[in-house]
């Protein structure tokens, strides 16, 4: 591979013998024999001709045959050619000739050699040359710092800059910009603040590119307030400055402020770059800002940027994630880039809104699919509870894409599928696959495994999985364990898990809702009240999910007045909360109050669902309102467009049987689309025995 830079320069510095007369070279390449005795001018012309023709190897061979130093211009041209061809071996040969045949090699040329080594991937050669240089200037330090930066070695950049600063070498604007970039990559906010002070001290604060780099590094280090303060100090921000501040607000999770800065940029007369548009549209996705997204689309059309691939892809994703799938499809067909990424965005959008058939159709149209594409359709099936379809898709993915394409997200979805099918045997197979592929330690996979075992009733396996996750478990892990114990009727143990959880982390509102469900099941009014008090202290009691759980708990603990008090509190009320209250009245034998409650629900514009009518029909059965029950049942399909469930048939059978409507009951049973179940016959028998 040739003599190393360190050895050559060591010889240059330590031994005067290298200045002795050089003997005629032996074994010269073909065409180079006798070069020592030829006119140096003719020899130089030949080298230059080979350089101009791009023949690097012949040029270097002619250089090696020259027993004298060439003018600096030749070395510079050769180094440029080595850099263009990424020729590390030839770079070493050029450097060898430079240091052997020049009594005092030019620092400028040695700096260019360091740069060439870096571009050829010879970072070690570059550092050896840098360390052995007899004289170094600011350009030498810059060259080495830039070399480390280009190689992604942020720690070495920062270390070398510290040595440079300690040696009293003044950095220039290029050095500061490169080191700031490395500070951002290494999240070195402390050093970034020191460099900030040096930039001000050396009078470089007027440089908009350098100050924009400060904005960038503060944003990357999550010091977004400092980033904004520095940005506001830029007298004339350019397009890069605006793009940086919008991007950093987006990454800080403040999509609203990112859009504010984008709007301010437009008002101040700047035409955003395509990536700035993209960042603004992604911000709209984060905060579901549909109207702002449409306005940005209008601006993009005005400046003819809607046809740009980056902007159109971001527009499509924004519309898809905001649920505006017709608009997303319009962008896709009009001028969106038709590639696997945009098609996958649409599939994901359809999946998110439950439009499974549209997602299927688009998925089948795709000529190319990625792992994300398969995952997107899998999500659509799982969200729609289409477990068999999800299973067939998983098998098809293995056949067509192979297990190598399955990532940790696919594995997590497969575990969700096993949980939905209550198939612990298949779940254990997926568990083994996750272990073999190294996904076992992934947080998402760990929680999915825990939830799968819990939903399949393998609570001991769930506990074991929970224990193995001791160093990585979070609120989701605790929620999965607690809710699955409650789901399987182990409510006392579920409440014990809540006590253990509070010693490790803070329960979320979903944890406490699951705990309230456990209190409803036992029932345990005292513990339910304690959880209610905790919610009041945490100011969570106004959340609609929590209120629904509280209403249900108090209703099942026979404290209907407490349930009604929670229900009447100020705050939003959704169909789940209304259902909890209606079922609570029915459960506590107050069916006569349900019709008024149902009317109030309709007046608030809340659409009834199947569970609502289960509660209403139960209330009619308990209060003896046969006629009202008949009308509510009829309105399900005629007014509310709801197909009756098994539970609705059972409620009607109980209503008619309990109140002696034998003729109507026989007619109702004959009109049912299926034969009565054993549970229905048992209910009829019980109702008849209760009659006098």
C-alpha positions in Angstrom: 0.0 0.0 0.0 3.1 2.3 0.1 4.9 4.2 2.8 2.6 5.8 5.3 2.4 9.6 5.8 3.7 9.3 9.3 6.8 7.4 8.4 7.6 9.8 5.5 7.1 13.0 7.5 9.1 11.5 10.5 11.9 11.0 8.1 11.5 14.5 6.8 11.6 16.0 10.3 14.2 13.8 12.0 16.7 12.8 9.3 18.9 15.1 7.2 19.9 12.1 5.1 16.7 12.4 3.0 18.3 15.6 1.4 21.1 13.6 -0.1 21.2 13.1 -3.9 18.6 10.7 -5.1 19.8 7.8 -7.2 18.3 6.9 -10.5 15.1 5.0 -9.9 14.9 1.3 -10.7 12.1 -0.7 -12.3 10.5 2.4 -13.9 7.1 1.9 -15.5 6.9 1.4 -19.2 7.4 4.6 -21.1 9.1 6.3 -18.1 12.6 4.8 -18.5 15.3 7.3 -18.8 13.2 10.1 -17.4 16.1 11.1 -15.1 18.2 12.0 -18.0 15.5 13.8 -20.0 14.6 17.4 -20.1 12.6 18.2 -17.0 10.4 20.5 -19.0 9.5 17.7 -21.4 8.8 15.3 -18.5 6.6 17.9 -16.8 4.7 18.4 -20.1 4.0 14.6 -20.3 2.7 14.5 -16.7 0.4 17.5 -17.4 -0.8 15.9 -20.6 -1.8 12.7 -18.7 -3.5 14.7 -16.0 -5.5 16.7 -18.6 -6.6 13.4 -20.1 -7.7 12.1 -16.7 -5.2 9.2 -16.7 -4.4 9.2 -13.0 -2.3 6.0 -12.8 0.0 7.1 -15.7 0.3 10.5 -14.2 1.4 9.1 -10.8 3.8 6.7 -12.5 5.5 9.6 -14.4 5.6 11.5 -11.1 7.3 8.6 -9.3 9.9 8.4 -12.1 10.8 12.1 -11.6 13.9 12.4 -9.3 13.2 16.1 -8.7 10.5 18.1 -7.1 7.9 19.5 -9.4 6.2 22.9 -9.2 3.4 23.0 -6.6 0.8 23.3 -9.4 1.5 19.7 -10.5 1.0 18.3 -7.1 -2.2 20.3 -6.7 -3.6 19.0 -10.0 -2.7 15.5 -9.1 -4.4 15.8 -5.7 -7.5 17.1 -7.4 -7.6 14.1 -9.8 -7.0 11.7 -6.9 -9.9 13.3 -5.0 -12.2 13.1 -8.1 -11.5 9.4 -8.5 -11.3 8.6 -4.7 -7.9 7.1 -5.3 -6.4 6.5 -1.8 -3.3 4.6 -3.0 -2.4 7.2 -5.6 -2.8 9.9 -3.0 -0.3 8.2 -0.8 2.2 8.1 -3.8 1.7 11.8 -4.5 2.3 12.6 -0.9 5.4 10.4 -0.8 6.9 12.3 -3.7 5.9 15.7 -2.2 7.6 15.1 1.1 10.7 13.2 -0.1 11.7 15.6 -2.9 10.8 18.9 -1.2 13.1 20.0 1.5 10.3 22.1 3.0 6.9 20.9 1.7 4.3 23.7 1.2 1.8 23.8 4.1 -0.8 24.8 1.6 -0.1 21.5 -0.4 -0.1 19.4 2.8 -3.4 20.9 3.8 -4.8 19.9 0.4 -3.4 16.4 0.9 -5.3 16.1 4.2 -8.5 17.1 2.3 -7.8 14.6 -0.4 -7.2 11.8 2.1 -10.5 12.6 3.7 -12.4 12.5 0.4 -10.8 9.2 -0.4 -11.8 7.7 2.9 -8.2 7.8 4.4 -9.1 9.5 7.6 -6.2 7.7 9.5 -3.7 8.9 6.8 -5.0 12.4 7.1 -4.6 12.5 10.9 -1.1 11.0 10.7 -0.1 13.7 8.2 -1.7 16.4 10.3 0.1 15.2 13.5 3.5 15.0 11.7 3.4 18.3 9.9 6.4 20.5 10.8 4.3 23.6 10.5 0.5 24.0 10.8 -1.7 27.0 10.1 -5.4 27.7 10.5 -6.1 25.9 7.2 -4.5 22.7 8.6 -6.8 22.7 11.6 -9.8 23.5 9.3 -8.9 20.7 6.9 -8.7 18.1 9.7 -11.8 19.3 11.5 -13.8 19.3 8.2 -12.4 15.8 7.4 -13.8 14.5 10.7 -17.1 16.3 10.2 -17.5 14.8 6.7 -16.9 11.3 8.2 -19.6 11.9 10.8 -17.1 11.8 13.7 -18.6 14.5 15.8 -16.7 13.6 19.0 -13.3 14.0 17.1 -14.4 17.3 15.7 -15.2 18.7 19.1 -12.0 17.2 20.7 -9.8 18.7 17.9 -11.5 22.1 18.1 -10.8 22.1 21.9 -7.1 21.4 21.3 -7.0 24.1 18.6 -8.6 26.6 20.8 -6.3 25.7 23.7 -3.3 26.1 21.4 -4.3 29.7 20.7 -5.2 29.2 17.0 -8.0 31.5 15.9 -10.9 29.8 14.3 -12.5 31.3 11.2 -16.2 31.2 10.2 -15.8 27.9 8.4 -14.4 26.3 11.5 -17.2 27.6 13.7 -19.9 26.5 11.3 -18.5 22.9 11.1 -18.0 22.6 14.9 -21.5 23.9 15.5 -22.9 21.3 13.2 -21.1 18.6 15.2 -22.3 20.1 18.5 -25.8 19.6 17.1 -25.2 16.0 16.1 -23.6 15.2 19.5 -26.2 17.3 21.4 -23.4 19.3 23.0 -25.3 22.3 24.2 -22.7 23.5 26.7 -19.9 23.7 24.1 -22.4 25.3 21.6 -23.0 28.2 24.1 -19.2 28.7 24.5 -18.8 28.8 20.7 -21.7 31.3 20.6 -19.6 33.5 22.9 -16.5 33.1 20.7 -18.5 34.1 17.6 -19.6 37.3 19.3 -16.1 37.9 20.6 -14.5 37.5 17.2 -17.0 39.7 15.4 -18.7 37.0 13.3 -22.2 37.6 14.6 -23.1 39.5 11.5 -22.7 36.3 9.4 -26.2 35.1 8.7 -25.1 31.5 7.8 -23.1 31.2 11.0 -25.9 32.6 13.2 -28.4 30.3 11.4 -26.1 27.4 12.5 -26.5 28.6 16.1 -30.3 28.5 15.7 -30.0 25.0 14.3 -27.8 23.6 17.1 -29.9 25.1 19.8 -33.0 23.6 18.2 -31.3 20.2 17.9 -30.3 20.4 21.6 -33.9 21.0 22.6 -33.2 24.6 23.6 -35.9 26.0 21.4 -36.3 29.2 23.3 -32.6 30.0 22.8 -33.0 29.1 19.2 -35.9 31.5 18.8 -34.0 34.3 20.6 -31.0 33.9 18.3 -33.2 33.9 15.3 -34.9 37.1 16.3 -31.5 38.7 16.6 -30.7 38.0 12.9 -31.2 41.3 11.1 -31.8 39.8 7.7 -32.7 36.2 7.9 -32.4 34.2 4.6 -34.3 31.2 3.3 -32.0 28.8 5.2 -32.7 30.7 8.5 -36.4 30.4 8.1 -36.3 26.8 7.1 -34.2 26.0 10.2 -36.5 27.7 12.7 -39.6 26.1 11.1 -37.9 22.7 11.2 -36.7 23.0 14.8 -40.2 24.0 16.1 -41.6 21.0 14.3 -39.0 18.6 15.8 -39.7 20.2 19.2 -43.3 19.1 18.9 -44.6 22.7 18.6 -46.4 22.4 15.3 -48.5 25.5 16.0 -45.4 27.7 16.4 -43.8 26.2 13.3 -46.9 27.3 11.3 -46.7 30.7 12.9 -43.1 31.2 11.7 -44.0 29.9 8.3 -46.9 32.4 8.0 -44.6 35.2 9.2 -42.0 34.2 6.6 -44.7 34.5 3.8 -45.9 37.9 5.2 -42.3 39.2 5.1 -42.1 38.5 1.4 -39.9 35.3 1.3 -40.6 32.5 -1.1 -40.2 29.3 0.9 -38.1 26.4 -0.3 -39.8 23.1 -1.1 -38.5 21.6 2.2 -39.9 24.5 4.2 -43.3 23.9 2.6 -42.9 20.2 3.5 -42.1 21.0 7.1 -45.1 23.3 7.4 -47.4 20.6 6.0 -46.0 18.0 8.4 -46.8 20.5 11.2 -50.4 20.6 9.9 -50.4 16.8 10.2 -49.2 16.9 13.8 -51.9 19.3 15.0 -54.6 18.2 12.6 -54.7 21.7 11.1 -56.8 21.1 8.1 -57.6 24.7 7.2 -54.0 25.8 7.6 -53.0 22.9 5.3 -55.5 24.0 2.6 -54.1 27.6 2.8 -50.5 26.3 2.4 -51.7 24.3 -0.6 -53.1 27.6 -2.1 -49.7 29.3 -1.6 -47.9 26.3 -3.2 -50.2 26.5 -6.2 -49.6 30.3 -6.5 -45.8 29.7 -6.7 -46.1 26.6 -8.9 -44.6 24.4 -6.2 -47.5 22.1 -5.9 -46.0 20.0 -8.8 -42.7 19.6 -6.9 -42.3 16.0 -5.8 -41.4 16.9 -2.2 -44.3 19.4 -1.8 -46.9 17.2 -3.5 -45.9 14.2 -1.5 -46.2 16.3 1.7 -49.6 17.6 0.6 -50.9 14.1 0.0 -49.7 13.0 3.4 -51.2 16.0 5.1 -54.6 15.4 3.6 -54.4 11.7 4.3 -53.5 12.1 8.0 -56.1 14.8 8.5 -58.8 12.4 7.1 -59.4 14.4 3.9 -58.9 11.4 1.7 -60.7 12.7 -1.4 -58.4 15.7 -1.4 -55.4 13.3 -0.9 -56.5 11.2 -3.9 -57.0 14.3 -6.0 -53.4 15.4 -5.3 -52.3 11.9 -6.1 -54.0 11.7 -9.5 -53.4 15.3 -10.5 -49.7 15.7 -10.1 -48.5 13.7 -7.1 -45.5 11.4 -7.6 -46.9 7.9 -8.0 -44.5 5.9 -6.0 -44.6 3.4 -3.2 -44.3 6.1 -0.6 -47.3 8.2 -1.7 -49.4 5.1 -2.3 -48.6 3.9 1.2 -49.6 7.2 2.6 -53.0 6.8 1.0 -53.4 3.2 2.2 -52.5 4.4 5.8 -55.1 7.2 5.5 -57.8 4.8 4.4 -56.8 2.4 7.3 -57.0 5.3 9.8 -60.6 6.1 8.8 -61.7 2.5 8.6 -62.2 2.5 4.8 -60.9 -1.0 4.5 -62.1 -1.7 0.9 -60.4 1.4 -0.4 -57.2 0.5 1.4 -57.4 -3.1 -0.1 -58.0 -1.8 -3.6 -55.1 0.7 -3.6 -52.8 -1.9 -2.0 -53.5 -4.4 -4.8 -52.8 -1.6 -7.4 -49.3 -1.2 -6.0 -46.5 -2.6 -8.3 -44.0 -2.3 -5.5 -44.6 -2.7 -1.8 -42.5 -1.9 1.3 -42.8 -3.2 4.8 -44.7 0.0 5.6 -47.2 -0.8 2.9 -47.9 -4.3 4.3 -48.1 -2.9 7.8 -50.6 -0.2 6.7 -53.1 -2.7 5.3 -52.6 -4.9 8.4 -53.5 -1.9 10.6 -56.7 -1.5 8.5 -57.7 -5.1 9.1 -56.9 -5.0 12.8 -58.8 -1.8 13.4 -61.8 -3.2 11.7 -61.5 -6.4 13.8 -61.1 -8.4 10.5 -58.9 -11.0 12.2 -59.1 -13.7 9.5 -58.2 -11.2 6.8 -55.3 -9.9 8.9 -54.1 -13.5 9.4 -54.3 -14.2 5.6 -52.4 -11.0 4.9 -49.6 -12.0 7.4 -49.3 -15.4 5.6 -49.2 -13.7 2.2 -46.5 -11.3 3.4 -44.3 -14.2 4.4 -44.9 -15.9 1.0 -44.3 -12.8 -1.2 -42.0 -10.6 0.8 -40.3 -13.1 3.1 -39.7 -12.9 6.9 -36.7 -10.7 6.2 -39.1 -7.8 5.4 -40.9 -8.1 8.7 -39.8 -5.4 11.1 -40.6 -4.7 14.8 -43.9 -2.9 13.7 -45.0 -6.0 11.8 -44.2 -8.2 14.8 -46.2 -5.9 17.1 -49.2 -6.1 14.7 -48.9 -9.9 14.4 -49.1 -10.0 18.2 -52.2 -7.7 18.2 -53.7 -10.2 15.7 -52.9 -13.1 18.0 -54.6 -11.2 20.9 -57.7 -10.6 18.7 -57.9 -14.2 17.8 -57.2 -15.3 21.4 -54.6 -17.7 19.9 -51.8 -18.0 22.5 -50.2 -20.9 20.5 -49.7 -18.6 17.5 -48.6 -15.8 19.8 -45.9 -18.0 21.3 -44.6 -18.7 17.7 -44.5 -14.9 17.0 -42.7 -14.5 20.4 -40.0 -17.0 19.2 -39.7 -15.1 15.9 -39.2 -11.8 17.8 -36.5 -13.4 19.9 -34.6 -14.8 16.9 -34.8 -11.5 15.0 -33.6 -9.4 17.9 -36.9 -7.6 18.4 -37.5 -9.0 21.9 -35.9 -6.0 23.5 -37.9 -3.5 21.4 -40.3 -1.5 23.6 -43.3 -1.8 21.2 -42.8 -5.5 20.8 -42.4 -6.0 24.6 -45.7 -4.3 25.3 -47.5 -6.1 22.5 -46.2 -9.5 23.9 -47.5 -8.5 27.4 -50.9 -7.5 26.0 -51.2 -10.6 23.9 -50.5 -13.0 26.7 -52.9 -11.0 28.9 -55.8 -11.0 26.4 -55.3 -14.7 25.7 -55.7 -15.4 29.4 -52.1 -16.5 30.0 -51.7 -14.2 33.0 -48.7 -16.0 34.4 -46.9 -15.5 31.1 -48.0 -11.8 31.1 -46.5 -11.4 34.6 -43.3 -13.0 33.5 -43.0 -10.8 30.5 -43.8 -7.8 32.7 -40.9 -8.8 35.0 -38.5 -9.2 32.1 -39.3 -5.6 31.1 -38.3 -4.2 34.5 -35.8 -1.7 33.0 -38.0 -0.6 30.1 -41.6 -0.9 31.1 -43.8 2.3 31.0 -47.4 3.3 31.7 -48.6 1.3 28.7 -47.0 -1.8 30.2 -48.8 -1.3 33.6 -52.1 -0.5 31.8 -51.9 -3.7 29.8 -51.2 -5.8 32.9 -53.9 -4.2 35.0 -56.6 -4.1 32.4 -56.1 -7.7 31.4 -56.4 -8.8 35.1 -59.6 -6.9 35.3 -60.8 -8.3 31.9 -60.5 -11.8 33.2 -62.4 -11.2 36.5 -59.3 -10.9 38.6 -60.3 -7.4 39.9 -58.8 -7.6 43.3 -55.4 -8.5 41.8 -55.9 -5.7 39.3 -56.3 -3.2 42.1 -53.2 -4.6 43.8 -51.3 -3.9 40.5 -52.5 -0.3 40.8 -50.8 0.0 44.2 -47.6 -1.5 42.9 -47.7 0.9 39.9 -47.9 4.0 42.1 -44.6 3.1 43.7 -42.9 3.1 40.3 -44.7 5.6 38.1 -47.7 7.9 37.8 -50.9 6.2 36.6 -52.5 7.7 33.5 -56.2 8.3 33.1 -56.5 5.1 31.2 -54.9 3.2 34.0 -57.3 4.7 36.5 -60.3 4.0 34.2 -59.3 0.3 34.1 -59.0 0.4 37.9 -62.5 1.9 38.2 -63.8 -0.9 36.0 -62.2 -3.4 38.4 -64.0 -1.5 41.3 -67.3 -1.9 39.4 -66.8 -5.6 39.0 -66.1 -6.4 42.6 -67.9 -4.0 43.5 -65.7 -1.9 45.7 -67.1 1.5 46.5 -64.4 2.5 49.0 -61.5 2.0 46.5 -63.6 3.6 43.8 -63.9 6.7 46.0 -60.2 6.7 46.7 -59.5 6.7 42.9 -62.0 9.4 42.4 -60.2 11.5 45.0 -56.9 10.9 43.3 -58.4 12.1 40.0 -59.7 15.2 41.7 -56.3 16.0 43.0 -54.8 15.4 39.6 -57.5 17.5 37.9 -58.4 14.6 35.6 -62.1 14.2 36.6 -63.4 16.3 33.7 -62.0 13.9 31.1 -64.9 12.3 29.3 -63.3 8.8 29.5 -62.7 9.1 33.2 -66.2 10.4 33.8 -67.7 7.5 32.0 -65.7 5.1 34.2 -66.8 6.9 37.3 -70.5 6.9 36.3 -70.2 3.1 35.6 -68.5 2.5 38.9 -70.9 4.4 41.1 -73.9 2.9 39.2 -72.7 -0.7 39.8 -71.9 0.2 43.4 -75.5 1.3 43.8 -74.7 4.9 44.3 -76.8 6.3 41.5 -76.9 9.8 43.0 -73.1 10.0 42.9 -73.1 8.7 39.3 -75.6 11.4 38.3 -73.6 14.1 40.0 -70.5 13.1 38.0 -72.6 13.0 34.8 -74.0 16.5 35.3 -70.6 18.1 35.9 -69.5 20.7 33.3 -67.6 19.2 30.4 -68.1 17.3 27.1 -70.4 14.3 27.0 -70.0 11.6 24.3 -72.1 8.6 23.5 -70.1 6.4 25.9 -70.8 8.7 28.9 -74.6 8.8 28.0 -74.6 5.0 27.6 -73.0 4.6 31.1 -75.7 6.8 32.6 -78.6 5.1 30.8 -77.3 1.6 31.8 -76.8 2.9 35.3 -80.5 3.8 35.6 -81.5 0.5 34.1 -79.2 -1.4 36.5 -80.6 0.4 39.5 -84.2 -0.3 38.7 -84.9 3.3 37.6 -86.0 2.5 34.1 -88.8 5.0 34.2 -86.2 7.9 34.0 -84.5 6.5 30.9 -86.9 7.8 28.2 -86.3 11.4 29.4 -82.5 10.8 29.5 -82.7 9.3 25.9 -84.6 12.4 24.7 -82.0 14.7 26.3 -79.2 12.8 24.6 -81.0 13.2 21.2 -81.4 17.0 21.9 -77.7 17.3 22.5 -77.1 15.9 19.0 -75.5 12.6 20.3 -76.3 9.7 18.0 -77.4 6.6 19.8 -75.6 3.3 19.1 -76.3 -0.4 19.8 -75.2 -0.1 23.5 -77.6 2.8 24.0 -80.5 0.6 22.9 -79.4 -2.3 25.1 -79.8 0.1 28.1 -83.1 1.6 26.8 -84.6 -1.8 26.3 -83.4 -3.1 29.7 -85.0 0.0 31.2 -88.3 -0.7 29.5 -88.2 -4.3 30.7 -87.6 -3.3 34.3 -90.3 -0.6 34.3 -92.9 -2.6 32.3 -93.0 -0.1 29.4 -93.8 -2.7 26.8 -95.2 -0.3 24.2 -92.3 2.1 24.6 -89.8 -0.9 24.3 -91.6 -2.0 21.1 -91.3 1.5 19.6 -87.6 1.8 20.6 -86.8 -1.6 19.0 -88.6 -0.6 15.8 -86.8 2.8 15.6 -83.4 1.1 15.7 -83.6 0.0 12.1 -86.1 2.5 10.8 -84.7 5.7 12.2 -81.2 5.0 13.6 -80.2 2.5 10.8 -78.9 0.0 13.4 -79.0 -3.7 12.9 -80.2 -5.5 16.1 -77.6 -7.5 18.1 -78.1 -10.7 20.0 -78.4 -8.6 23.2 -81.4 -6.6 21.7 -83.2 -9.8 20.8 -82.6 -11.0 24.4 -83.9 -7.7 25.9 -87.1 -7.9 23.8 -87.7 -11.6 24.8 -87.3 -10.6 28.4 -89.6 -7.6 28.0 -92.4 -9.6 26.4 -92.0 -12.7 28.6 -91.7 -10.8 31.8 -94.9 -8.9 31.3 -97.0 -11.8 30.0 -97.2 -10.8 26.3 -97.2 -14.5 25.2 -98.8 -13.9 21.7 -96.4 -11.1 20.9 -93.5 -13.2 22.2 -94.3 -16.1 19.9 -94.6 -13.8 16.9 -91.3 -12.1 17.8 -89.5 -15.5 18.0 -90.9 -16.6 14.7 -89.7 -13.4 13.0 -86.2 -13.7 14.4 -83.5 -14.5 11.7 -82.2 -17.4 13.8 -83.4 -20.0 16.3 -83.6 -18.9 20.0 -80.5 -19.8 22.0 -80.5 -21.8 25.2 -80.0 -18.6 27.1 -83.1 -17.1 25.5 -85.2 -20.1 26.4 -83.9 -20.0 30.0 -84.8 -16.3 30.2 -88.4 -17.1 29.0 -88.6 -19.8 31.6 -87.4 -17.6 34.4 -89.8 -14.8 33.5 -92.8 -17.1 33.4 -91.9 -18.5 36.9 -91.8 -15.0 38.2 -95.3 -14.3 37.1 -98.1 -14.8 39.6 
